[in-house]
């Protein structure tokens, strides 16, 4: 190990500061672009190195005191040392840069990032782990737990559940604590206010002449339920049968929800193998909207091909992983045009960023 002085040039996706030493990239967590730091190299590879801060020699004006006593040890947050406005600027820039670098996209039509009304106490649920009487989260870069009495980014109601759990001497395992204890065991966004902004954003991107909505990875109908009045027919697809059961509870005649593999269901739809009491429309064409909100791994090659063949007039891609989003968008550029890219800060204080891309099929 050796000590070096570094000038932080940028913040990489994932939250670590980036410096250069003898031409090699050095990644330094808990730093801010523009800062000068003294650091210790802890891992050195052929093309890059990793370091830990020993002293901040010239702090950024954006540096603030973290509100969490576990910050730096807990693996959950990366940005509590940065003021919130600068966090937003970093995430906007990261989203743009990832699309340009991985997706090879030029002149990305970026919109301003949508912020969270609360930068702390916003999470409506957390998952804690219990092991050897320790109740908390995993430590940074480790599978060991750190004991946590309160999580500052979680809502008060969630922290009350954590207090109850800690007092109950729970068995070892994983516990999801929710602000609404009656919440179903299906996926839902963890930031209610930004989730509403996300839904409003997507709603505003839908043109008025659409007839068919295909909502892939629809969950319990987060988008489909809001948008169903805009369409004559709605088809939702998700692998989670519990989510599909919830979506079906108040489904109208125009709605069809299908539990299964998105790849296979899309193939069946294109083959006309799925019927409905709702009006039937061609799957492909200018009156179809396709929404994809996949997990972090992004879309499979089969799903990408199905969307390209379908050529929906409006295609909205919601992503929690800009890297896989960029990979997928590159594949769509032969048949679609990107109209807008909007980042959303669903998880303040963390390195995560949500991105919504609005695409339109190119006229042939």
C-alpha positions as CSV (number, residue, x, y, z in Angstrom):
1,X,0.0,0.0,0.0
2,X,1.2,3.5,-0.8
3,X,0.0,7.0,-0.1
4,X,-0.8,9.4,-2.9
5,X,-2.2,12.9,-3.5
6,X,-5.1,12.9,-6.0
7,X,-7.3,15.5,-7.7
8,X,-10.9,14.1,-8.1
9,X,-12.0,14.8,-11.7
10,X,-15.4,13.1,-11.8
11,X,-17.8,10.8,-10.0
12,X,-18.2,7.4,-11.7
13,X,-21.6,5.6,-12.0
14,X,-21.8,3.7,-8.7
15,X,-20.6,6.7,-6.6
16,X,-16.8,6.6,-6.5
17,X,-14.7,9.6,-7.3
18,X,-12.3,9.3,-10.2
19,X,-8.7,10.6,-10.2
20,X,-5.7,9.9,-12.4
21,X,-2.2,8.8,-11.3
22,X,0.4,8.2,-13.9
23,X,-2.4,7.9,-16.5
24,X,-4.2,5.2,-14.5
25,X,-7.7,5.7,-13.2
26,X,-8.0,5.6,-9.4
27,X,-11.4,5.2,-7.8
28,X,-11.9,6.8,-4.4
29,X,-15.2,6.5,-2.5
30,X,-16.7,9.4,-0.5
31,X,-15.0,12.1,-2.6
32,X,-16.5,14.9,-4.7
33,X,-15.4,16.1,-8.1
34,X,-13.0,19.0,-7.7
35,X,-11.6,17.9,-4.4
36,X,-7.9,17.3,-3.6
37,X,-7.3,14.3,-1.3
38,X,-4.6,12.3,0.3
39,X,-5.4,8.6,-0.2
40,X,-4.0,5.2,0.2
41,X,-4.0,2.7,-2.7
42,X,-5.6,-0.5,-1.4
43,X,-6.0,-2.4,-4.6
44,X,-4.0,-2.0,-7.8
45,X,-4.9,-3.6,-11.2
46,X,-3.3,-3.3,-14.6
47,X,-5.8,-0.6,-15.8
48,X,-7.1,0.9,-12.6
49,X,-6.6,1.2,-8.9
50,X,-8.8,1.6,-5.8
51,X,-8.0,3.9,-2.9
52,X,-9.4,5.0,0.5
53,X,-9.4,8.6,1.6
54,X,-6.9,9.5,4.3
55,X,-7.5,13.3,4.3
56,X,-9.5,15.8,2.3
57,X,-6.9,18.4,1.5
58,X,-9.2,20.8,-0.5
59,X,-12.9,20.1,0.2
60,X,-15.6,20.8,-2.3
61,X,-18.1,23.5,-1.5
62,X,-20.7,20.8,-2.0
63,X,-19.4,18.7,0.9
64,X,-21.9,18.4,3.8
65,X,-22.1,16.4,7.1
66,X,-23.8,13.1,6.7
67,X,-27.0,12.7,8.7
68,X,-26.4,8.9,9.3
69,X,-24.0,7.7,12.0
70,X,-23.4,4.6,9.9
71,X,-22.5,6.4,6.7
72,X,-19.2,5.1,5.3
73,X,-19.6,1.8,7.0
74,X,-23.0,0.8,5.8
75,X,-23.2,-0.3,2.2
76,X,-26.6,1.4,1.5
77,X,-25.7,5.1,0.8
78,X,-22.9,6.6,-1.2
79,X,-23.7,10.4,-1.4
80,X,-24.6,11.6,2.1
81,X,-21.4,13.7,2.1
82,X,-22.7,15.7,-1.0
83,X,-25.4,18.4,-0.9
84,X,-28.6,17.3,-2.6
85,X,-28.5,19.7,-5.6
86,X,-25.1,18.4,-6.5
87,X,-26.2,14.8,-6.1
88,X,-28.8,15.6,-8.8
89,X,-26.3,17.1,-11.1
90,X,-24.0,14.1,-10.7
91,X,-26.8,11.6,-11.5
92,X,-28.0,13.6,-14.5
93,X,-24.5,13.7,-15.9
94,X,-23.9,10.0,-15.2
95,X,-27.1,9.0,-17.0
96,X,-26.0,11.0,-20.0
97,X,-22.5,9.7,-20.0
98,X,-23.4,6.1,-19.7
99,X,-25.8,6.4,-22.7
100,X,-23.0,8.0,-24.7
101,X,-20.2,5.6,-23.7
102,X,-22.0,2.3,-23.7
103,X,-24.9,3.0,-26.0
104,X,-22.7,5.0,-28.5
105,X,-25.6,7.5,-28.6
106,X,-24.9,11.0,-29.8
107,X,-26.8,14.2,-28.9
108,X,-28.9,12.5,-26.3
109,X,-32.1,14.6,-25.8
110,X,-31.7,14.9,-22.0
111,X,-34.5,16.5,-19.9
112,X,-33.9,17.8,-16.4
113,X,-33.7,15.3,-13.6
114,X,-36.9,14.9,-11.5
115,X,-35.9,15.3,-7.8
116,X,-37.3,13.8,-4.7
117,X,-39.3,16.2,-2.4
118,X,-37.5,14.6,0.6
119,X,-33.9,13.6,0.4
120,X,-34.2,11.8,3.8
121,X,-37.0,9.8,5.4
122,X,-38.5,8.9,2.0
123,X,-38.2,5.1,1.8
124,X,-41.5,3.4,2.4
125,X,-39.8,0.0,3.0
126,X,-36.4,-1.4,3.9
127,X,-35.0,-5.0,4.1
128,X,-32.9,-5.7,7.1
129,X,-30.9,-8.9,7.9
130,X,-30.5,-10.8,11.2
131,X,-27.4,-12.8,11.9
132,X,-25.7,-13.8,15.1
133,X,-27.9,-11.3,17.0
134,X,-26.9,-8.4,14.7
135,X,-29.9,-6.7,13.0
136,X,-29.1,-4.3,10.2
137,X,-27.5,-3.9,6.7
138,X,-24.5,-5.3,5.0
139,X,-21.3,-3.3,5.5
140,X,-19.7,-1.6,2.6
141,X,-17.8,-4.1,0.3
142,X,-18.6,-6.9,2.8
143,X,-21.0,-9.7,3.6
144,X,-20.8,-8.8,7.3
145,X,-23.6,-7.0,9.0
146,X,-23.6,-3.6,10.7
147,X,-26.0,-3.3,13.6
148,X,-28.5,-0.5,12.8
149,X,-31.0,1.1,15.2
150,X,-32.4,3.6,12.8
151,X,-32.2,4.3,9.0
152,X,-32.4,8.0,8.2
153,X,-33.5,7.5,4.6
154,X,-36.5,5.4,5.8
155,X,-39.8,6.9,6.8
156,X,-40.6,7.2,10.5
157,X,-43.2,4.5,10.2
158,X,-40.6,2.1,8.8
159,X,-38.1,2.9,11.6
160,X,-40.9,2.2,14.1
161,X,-41.2,-1.3,12.6
162,X,-37.4,-1.6,12.9
163,X,-37.6,-0.7,16.6
164,X,-40.3,-3.3,17.1
165,X,-38.3,-5.9,15.3
166,X,-35.2,-5.2,17.4
167,X,-37.2,-5.7,20.5
168,X,-38.7,-9.0,19.4
169,X,-35.5,-11.0,19.3
170,X,-36.1,-12.2,15.8
171,X,-34.7,-15.4,14.2
172,X,-32.0,-15.2,11.7
173,X,-33.1,-14.2,8.2
174,X,-34.3,-11.3,6.1
175,X,-37.2,-9.0,7.1
176,X,-38.9,-6.4,4.9
177,X,-40.3,-3.6,7.0
178,X,-42.9,-1.4,5.4
179,X,-44.6,1.9,6.3
180,X,-47.9,0.2,5.4
181,X,-47.9,-3.2,7.3
182,X,-50.8,-4.3,5.2
183,X,-48.9,-3.9,1.9
184,X,-48.9,-6.9,-0.4
185,X,-45.9,-9.0,-1.2
186,X,-45.5,-7.5,-4.6
187,X,-43.0,-5.1,-6.1
188,X,-43.7,-1.4,-5.6
189,X,-41.6,1.7,-5.8
190,X,-39.9,2.6,-2.5
191,X,-40.3,6.4,-2.9
192,X,-44.0,7.3,-3.1
193,X,-43.6,10.9,-4.2
194,X,-41.1,10.1,-7.1
195,X,-43.2,7.1,-8.1
196,X,-46.2,9.5,-8.6
197,X,-43.9,11.8,-10.6
198,X,-42.8,8.8,-12.7
199,X,-46.4,7.8,-13.4
200,X,-47.3,11.3,-14.4
201,X,-44.3,11.6,-16.6
202,X,-45.2,8.4,-18.5
203,X,-48.8,9.4,-18.8
204,X,-47.8,12.7,-20.4
205,X,-45.7,10.9,-23.0
206,X,-48.7,8.9,-24.4
207,X,-50.3,10.4,-27.5
208,X,-54.0,10.7,-27.8
209,X,-54.6,8.4,-30.8
210,X,-53.5,5.1,-29.2
211,X,-55.7,2.0,-29.0
212,X,-53.6,-0.8,-27.6
213,X,-51.2,-0.7,-24.6
214,X,-48.8,-3.5,-23.9
215,X,-47.3,-3.1,-20.4
216,X,-44.3,-5.5,-20.1
217,X,-43.1,-6.2,-16.5
218,X,-46.4,-4.6,-15.4
219,X,-46.3,-5.7,-11.7
220,X,-49.7,-5.0,-10.2
221,X,-50.6,-2.5,-13.0
222,X,-48.7,0.5,-11.8
223,X,-48.8,2.1,-15.3
224,X,-51.7,0.1,-16.8
225,X,-54.3,1.1,-14.2
226,X,-53.5,4.8,-14.7
227,X,-53.4,4.6,-18.5
228,X,-56.4,2.2,-19.2
229,X,-58.8,5.1,-19.9
230,X,-56.5,6.2,-22.8
231,X,-56.8,2.8,-24.6
232,X,-59.4,0.5,-25.9
233,X,-57.4,-2.6,-24.9
234,X,-54.6,-3.1,-22.2
235,X,-52.4,-6.1,-22.0
236,X,-50.1,-6.5,-18.9
237,X,-47.4,-9.1,-18.6
238,X,-45.3,-10.1,-15.5
239,X,-43.6,-13.2,-14.2
240,X,-44.9,-12.5,-10.7
241,X,-48.2,-14.3,-10.3
242,X,-49.0,-12.5,-7.1
243,X,-48.7,-9.2,-8.8
244,X,-50.9,-10.4,-11.7
245,X,-53.5,-11.6,-9.3
246,X,-53.6,-8.2,-7.7
247,X,-53.8,-6.5,-11.1
248,X,-56.8,-8.7,-12.0
249,X,-58.8,-7.8,-8.9
250,X,-60.3,-4.6,-10.4
251,X,-59.6,-5.3,-14.0
252,X,-62.2,-4.0,-16.6
253,X,-63.2,-6.0,-19.6
254,X,-60.6,-4.2,-21.7
255,X,-57.7,-5.4,-19.5
256,X,-55.9,-8.7,-19.8
257,X,-53.1,-9.6,-17.4
258,X,-50.9,-12.6,-18.0
259,X,-48.4,-14.3,-15.7
260,X,-45.4,-15.7,-17.4
261,X,-42.2,-15.2,-19.2
262,X,-42.2,-11.9,-21.2
263,X,-40.3,-13.4,-24.1
264,X,-42.9,-16.2,-24.5
265,X,-45.9,-14.1,-24.0
266,X,-44.8,-11.6,-26.6
267,X,-44.3,-14.4,-29.1
268,X,-47.8,-15.6,-28.4
269,X,-49.2,-12.1,-28.8
270,X,-47.6,-11.7,-32.1
271,X,-48.9,-15.1,-33.2
272,X,-52.4,-14.2,-32.1
273,X,-52.5,-17.0,-29.6
274,X,-53.9,-14.9,-26.8
275,X,-57.6,-13.9,-26.9
276,X,-59.7,-11.5,-24.9
277,X,-63.2,-10.3,-24.5
278,X,-61.8,-6.8,-25.1
279,X,-61.7,-5.4,-28.7
280,X,-58.9,-6.9,-30.7
281,X,-56.3,-4.8,-32.5
282,X,-53.2,-5.6,-34.5
283,X,-50.3,-6.0,-32.1
284,X,-48.0,-4.0,-34.5
285,X,-48.6,-0.6,-36.0
286,X,-49.2,3.0,-35.3
287,X,-51.8,2.8,-32.6
288,X,-49.9,0.7,-30.2
289,X,-47.9,1.9,-27.1
290,X,-45.4,-0.4,-25.5
291,X,-44.0,0.2,-22.0
292,X,-41.1,-1.9,-20.7
293,X,-40.0,-1.6,-17.0
294,X,-37.6,-4.6,-16.7
295,X,-35.4,-5.6,-13.8
296,X,-31.8,-4.4,-13.7
297,X,-30.6,-7.0,-16.2
298,X,-32.6,-5.1,-18.9
299,X,-34.3,-6.7,-21.9
300,X,-33.4,-10.1,-23.4
301,X,-32.4,-10.3,-27.1
302,X,-35.7,-12.1,-27.8
303,X,-37.7,-9.3,-26.2
304,X,-35.7,-6.6,-28.1
305,X,-36.4,-8.4,-31.3
306,X,-40.1,-8.7,-30.6
307,X,-40.3,-4.9,-29.9
308,X,-38.4,-4.1,-33.1
309,X,-40.7,-6.4,-35.1
310,X,-43.8,-5.0,-33.4
311,X,-42.7,-1.4,-34.1
312,X,-45.1,0.3,-31.7
313,X,-45.6,4.0,-32.5
314,X,-44.8,4.9,-28.9
315,X,-42.2,2.9,-26.9
316,X,-41.4,3.9,-23.3
317,X,-38.5,2.2,-21.6
318,X,-38.2,2.7,-17.8
319,X,-34.9,1.5,-16.4
320,X,-33.2,1.3,-13.0
321,X,-29.9,0.4,-14.6
322,X,-28.4,3.0,-17.1
323,X,-25.8,0.5,-18.3
324,X,-28.2,-2.2,-19.5
325,X,-30.5,0.6,-20.7
326,X,-27.7,1.9,-22.9
327,X,-26.9,-1.5,-24.2
328,X,-30.5,-2.1,-25.2
329,X,-31.1,1.4,-26.7
330,X,-28.2,0.8,-29.1
331,X,-30.0,-2.2,-30.5
332,X,-33.2,-0.1,-31.1
333,X,-31.6,2.7,-33.1
334,X,-32.3,1.1,-36.4
335,X,-36.0,1.2,-35.9
336,X,-36.7,3.9,-33.3
337,X,-35.8,7.5,-32.6
338,X,-35.2,8.8,-29.0
339,X,-37.5,11.7,-28.3
340,X,-36.4,12.3,-24.7
341,X,-34.4,10.9,-21.8
342,X,-35.6,11.8,-18.2
343,X,-33.6,10.8,-15.1
344,X,-35.5,10.5,-11.8
345,X,-34.0,10.5,-8.3
346,X,-35.9,7.6,-6.8
347,X,-33.2,7.0,-4.1
348,X,-31.5,10.2,-2.8
349,X,-28.2,9.7,-0.9
350,X,-27.5,6.5,-2.9
351,X,-25.8,6.0,-6.3
352,X,-29.0,4.7,-7.9
353,X,-30.9,6.6,-10.7
354,X,-34.0,5.8,-12.6
355,X,-34.3,6.7,-16.3
356,X,-37.3,7.0,-18.6
357,X,-36.7,7.0,-22.3
358,X,-39.4,8.0,-24.8
359,X,-38.9,6.5,-28.3
360,X,-41.0,6.6,-31.4
361,X,-41.0,4.1,-34.3
362,X,-39.3,5.5,-37.4
363,X,-41.6,5.8,-40.4
364,X,-40.8,3.5,-43.2
